[in-house]
Amino acid sequence: MTATSTHLEPAIPHAAVQAILNRLATRAMGLTGADIERIVRQARLKARREKRSIRYEDIEEGIRMDRPRVPYDLRWRFAVHESGHAVVHHALRLGPIHGLNIDSPSGGGYSQLGFTASGSDTLGYREDMLAMLMAGRAAEQIVVGSVSAGSGGSDDSDLARATKLALAMERSLGFGAIQPLLYRDDRDPTAVLDGNPDLAARVHARLEKALARAGETLTENRDRLDALVKALFDAQALDGKAVKQLLKHSDRAGGS
């Protein structure tokens, strides 16, 4: 009877596997389920053709979809913008942070943030949300010294979401400065604001106040902001656990 030896590949620790999956999930933020299925299928085919196991890089390349690399200065601005949102979100205790990505498939930066109303959807809570929405722009002003068009330009942009929220505070949530008990269902905010200069001025004043508050919060948390910007710039994608650990570390450092 001939003795044989079998070589076994060392098992990857579960924590390491989970970390890889978390990072891939963060890189894929903004993709649909069908997109993910296609990427995994193509990665498996590539691994089979090359007669090897599937690798992290196979999935990552599929997620990037041959997009050109983001230029250095633009990547830095994306990191500043998304870190601004995350730091204010954390400082105001709005809820969990699920991930940040500055190389998202849709282009630009992407923040996946959760919200917890803490049992009371008050004026203060809505004002906190407004400050968080304006925090990307505020971070650009503080760190870069200028702002980009990244806060606006589309119906799901920071400025669009903040404008709709501020308008709702004036017109349908009961927090308005004039006739707060009246409820109005504004299906076309642009037409409403363009046709009512006084209302537009009140909404804009709320946005200015939120921008100023975001700036103050970021200035008070500048060490956290700088640390998160650097980490996000280097990694391009950070899952919620990584962001939480970094902000907690900055909390301890700030308190020492």
VMD Tcl script that draws the C-alpha trace (Angstrom):
set ca {
  {0.00 0.00 0.00}
  {1.52 3.27 -1.10}
  {1.24 6.25 1.19}
  {-0.08 9.40 -0.42}
  {-0.05 12.96 0.81}
  {-2.79 15.49 0.25}
  {-2.13 19.24 0.18}
  {-4.96 21.24 1.70}
  {-5.30 24.95 1.11}
  {-5.48 26.82 4.41}
  {-9.02 27.88 5.21}
  {-9.69 31.62 5.10}
  {-10.95 32.86 8.47}
  {-14.65 33.72 8.48}
  {-13.92 37.29 9.58}
  {-11.63 37.80 6.57}
  {-14.25 36.40 4.19}
  {-16.90 38.68 5.69}
  {-14.60 41.68 5.34}
  {-14.08 40.90 1.64}
  {-17.81 40.48 1.06}
  {-18.55 43.73 2.89}
  {-16.05 45.62 0.76}
  {-17.45 44.16 -2.45}
  {-20.98 45.04 -1.37}
  {-19.86 48.60 -0.71}
  {-18.15 48.84 -4.10}
  {-21.40 47.63 -5.70}
  {-23.67 50.21 -4.04}
  {-26.09 51.54 -6.62}
  {-26.16 48.39 -8.77}
  {-29.30 46.30 -9.19}
  {-29.68 42.62 -8.32}
  {-29.57 41.78 -12.03}
  {-26.29 43.69 -12.38}
  {-24.75 41.68 -9.53}
  {-25.91 38.36 -10.99}
  {-24.35 39.25 -14.34}
  {-21.06 40.31 -12.76}
  {-20.77 37.12 -10.70}
  {-21.66 34.95 -13.70}
  {-19.00 36.62 -15.86}
  {-16.40 36.32 -13.08}
  {-17.11 32.59 -12.74}
  {-16.75 32.08 -16.50}
  {-13.42 33.90 -16.49}
  {-12.13 31.81 -13.57}
  {-13.24 28.59 -15.32}
  {-11.51 29.53 -18.55}
  {-8.30 30.17 -16.63}
  {-8.78 26.97 -14.57}
  {-8.59 28.64 -11.18}
  {-10.78 29.78 -8.32}
  {-12.73 33.00 -8.53}
  {-10.87 35.98 -7.02}
  {-11.81 39.25 -5.39}
  {-10.28 41.09 -8.34}
  {-12.63 39.31 -10.77}
  {-15.70 40.71 -9.00}
  {-14.12 44.12 -8.51}
  {-13.27 44.40 -12.21}
  {-16.85 43.44 -13.09}
  {-18.22 46.11 -10.78}
  {-15.98 48.75 -12.36}
  {-17.22 47.75 -15.86}
  {-14.12 49.13 -17.62}
  {-14.82 52.64 -16.38}
  {-11.78 54.94 -16.51}
  {-10.07 55.67 -13.24}
  {-11.33 58.77 -11.47}
  {-8.72 61.58 -11.71}
  {-6.79 62.29 -8.51}
  {-8.26 65.73 -7.77}
  {-11.82 64.63 -8.49}
  {-11.42 61.52 -6.35}
  {-10.20 63.74 -3.51}
  {-13.23 66.01 -3.83}
  {-15.57 62.99 -3.85}
  {-13.89 61.74 -0.65}
  {-14.31 65.15 1.00}
  {-17.96 65.41 -0.03}
  {-19.05 61.93 1.10}
  {-17.02 62.15 4.31}
  {-18.81 65.40 5.12}
  {-22.17 63.65 4.94}
  {-20.94 60.78 7.10}
  {-19.34 62.91 9.82}
  {-22.43 65.10 10.28}
  {-24.68 62.02 10.14}
  {-22.57 60.48 12.92}
  {-22.28 63.67 14.99}
  {-26.05 64.28 14.93}
  {-26.77 60.60 15.67}
  {-29.14 60.20 12.75}
  {-28.66 56.45 12.41}
  {-26.29 53.78 11.07}
  {-23.79 54.33 8.26}
  {-23.82 51.37 5.87}
  {-21.03 52.42 3.53}
  {-19.25 55.09 1.50}
  {-18.03 54.80 -2.08}
  {-16.17 57.30 -4.27}
  {-15.95 55.01 -7.31}
  {-19.61 54.04 -7.66}
  {-20.93 52.45 -10.87}
  {-23.26 55.42 -11.39}
  {-20.29 57.79 -11.29}
  {-19.20 60.09 -8.48}
  {-19.57 59.40 -4.80}
  {-22.26 57.45 -3.00}
  {-23.28 57.32 0.66}
  {-25.58 54.66 2.07}
  {-26.96 56.08 5.32}
  {-29.69 54.80 7.60}
  {-32.08 56.97 9.60}
  {-33.61 56.47 13.03}
  {-36.18 59.01 14.19}
  {-35.61 58.00 17.84}
  {-39.36 57.76 18.37}
  {-40.17 61.38 17.51}
  {-40.23 63.00 14.08}
  {-39.80 66.55 15.35}
  {-38.73 69.85 13.83}
  {-35.29 69.29 15.36}
  {-34.97 65.91 13.66}
  {-35.91 67.35 10.28}
  {-33.41 70.18 10.76}
  {-30.73 67.58 11.55}
  {-31.55 65.82 8.28}
  {-31.27 69.11 6.39}
  {-27.84 69.74 7.92}
  {-26.69 66.26 6.87}
  {-27.92 66.80 3.30}
  {-25.97 70.08 3.08}
  {-22.86 68.60 4.71}
  {-21.18 67.46 1.47}
  {-21.22 71.00 0.12}
  {-20.08 72.37 3.50}
  {-17.16 69.93 3.59}
  {-16.04 71.04 0.12}
  {-16.09 74.68 1.28}
  {-14.04 73.87 4.37}
  {-11.46 71.46 2.95}
  {-11.17 72.38 -0.73}
  {-12.11 76.05 -0.48}
  {-14.68 75.90 -3.27}
  {-17.83 73.96 -4.14}
  {-18.59 71.80 -7.17}
  {-21.84 71.10 -8.98}
  {-21.92 67.70 -7.30}
  {-24.54 68.81 -4.76}
  {-27.09 69.52 -7.46}
  {-27.94 68.72 -11.05}
  {-30.55 65.97 -10.67}
  {-33.82 65.16 -8.92}
  {-32.06 62.89 -6.41}
  {-29.17 65.28 -5.67}
  {-28.41 66.74 -2.24}
  {-29.87 70.14 -3.15}
  {-32.99 68.62 -4.66}
  {-33.66 66.44 -1.62}
  {-32.90 69.29 0.78}
  {-35.14 71.71 -1.14}
  {-38.04 69.24 -1.14}
  {-37.59 68.62 2.59}
  {-37.41 72.33 3.44}
  {-40.50 72.97 1.29}
  {-42.37 70.18 3.07}
  {-41.40 71.71 6.42}
  {-43.03 74.96 5.29}
  {-46.07 73.48 3.56}
  {-47.05 70.00 4.71}
  {-45.27 68.94 7.92}
  {-46.72 71.63 10.20}
  {-43.44 73.52 10.75}
  {-44.09 76.50 8.49}
  {-43.55 80.11 9.51}
  {-46.87 81.13 7.93}
  {-50.14 79.22 8.43}
  {-48.42 76.06 9.68}
  {-51.70 74.16 10.16}
  {-52.50 74.16 6.45}
  {-51.46 71.06 4.51}
  {-50.48 71.46 0.86}
  {-49.51 68.60 -1.41}
  {-46.87 70.16 -3.67}
  {-46.38 67.71 -6.52}
  {-44.27 70.19 -8.51}
  {-41.92 72.02 -6.10}
  {-40.27 73.98 -8.91}
  {-43.53 75.54 -10.04}
  {-44.58 76.28 -6.45}
  {-41.28 77.98 -5.58}
  {-40.98 79.89 -8.85}
  {-44.53 81.19 -8.43}
  {-44.12 82.25 -4.78}
  {-40.97 84.35 -4.12}
  {-41.76 84.80 -0.41}
  {-42.06 81.05 0.08}
  {-38.87 80.48 -1.93}
  {-37.05 82.93 0.33}
  {-38.19 81.08 3.47}
  {-37.16 77.71 2.01}
  {-33.79 79.11 0.96}
  {-33.28 80.56 4.45}
  {-33.77 77.07 5.89}
  {-31.15 75.73 3.48}
  {-28.70 78.50 4.40}
  {-29.21 77.74 8.10}
  {-28.66 74.02 7.47}
  {-25.47 74.73 5.47}
  {-24.12 76.92 8.26}
  {-24.93 74.29 10.87}
  {-23.25 71.59 8.80}
  {-20.16 73.77 8.53}
  {-20.07 74.37 12.27}
  {-20.47 70.64 12.98}
  {-17.66 69.75 10.58}
  {-15.37 72.40 12.02}
  {-15.98 71.00 15.50}
  {-15.20 67.51 14.16}
  {-12.34 68.44 11.81}
  {-10.06 65.63 13.03}
  {-12.75 63.04 12.24}
  {-13.39 64.62 8.86}
  {-9.71 64.63 7.87}
  {-9.19 61.04 9.02}
  {-12.23 59.78 7.13}
  {-11.32 61.71 3.96}
  {-7.86 60.13 3.89}
  {-9.14 56.61 4.56}
  {-11.89 56.88 1.94}
  {-9.56 58.40 -0.64}
  {-7.07 55.55 -0.18}
  {-9.60 52.69 -0.10}
  {-12.20 54.22 -2.47}
  {-14.89 52.23 -0.64}
  {-15.48 51.76 3.10}
  {-18.19 49.56 4.56}
  {-20.22 50.64 7.57}
  {-18.05 48.75 10.05}
  {-14.88 50.43 8.80}
  {-16.47 53.89 8.96}
  {-17.81 53.25 12.45}
  {-14.44 52.05 13.72}
  {-12.67 55.05 12.25}
  {-15.13 57.55 13.71}
  {-15.05 55.83 17.10}
  {-11.25 55.93 17.05}
  {-11.42 59.63 16.23}
  {-13.91 60.09 19.10}
  {-11.42 58.56 21.53}
  {-8.51 60.52 20.08}
  {-10.47 63.75 20.38}
  {-11.30 63.02 23.99}
  {-7.77 62.13 25.06}
}
mol new
graphics top color blue
foreach p $ca { graphics top sphere $p radius 0.5 }
foreach p [lrange $ca 0 end-1] q [lrange $ca 1 end] { graphics top cylinder $p $q radius 0.2 }
display resetview
